[in-house]
Amino acid sequence: MALVKTWGYGSDAAADTPITPSSVNPVSAYSLIQDEPTECRLSHQQAVDNREMISYQCKDVGNVGTYLKSVHPSPVKEGVQYTVRLDEQLKITSTDDPTYAETVPVVAMLVIRHPKNGNISVSDIETVLKRLIGASYKEDTTGISSRFGDLMQSALRPVTDGIDPAS
């Protein structure tokens, strides 16, 4: 039996987003500082003042829940959740005041959860990740711009060129 996979949305036109993955090199540029069955933590070897850390976490999930209702739910309820976490510290100094220094923490996490279903492939997860990154950008006729400025101001509802989709 051949299986056909389709997503619940229409066109998946690729957008030219300005985010390009950085070459992080977790094996050669980081030192292993924790290695447990459910978590691996790495510290950047060249980061001044230990200001960058990456962790990978994985755990079993009893029931993979979602906001979505399914007409044909998977019989497999048990799943896996894995997380990639980046802890950074942004150091801010002043060219006018040499005594001024501030360290600002920034934490970014990518959490993926799905049933332990053999029909889910790496390619499927990469497709969902691309959609997630796409959801971080505005629908904008003047070019591609991220929603992070809006989100930093707690403006959650997406808008297009100032038009509110809820109106």
ABEGO torsion letter per residue (X at the ends): XBBBBBBABBBBBBBBBABBBBBAGAAAABBBABBBAABBBBBBAABBGGABBBBBBBBBBABBBBABBBABBBABABBBBBBBBBBBBBBBBBAABAABBBBBBBBBBBBBBBBBBAABBAAAAAAAAAAAAAAABBBBAAEBBBAAAAAAAGBABBBBGGBBAAX
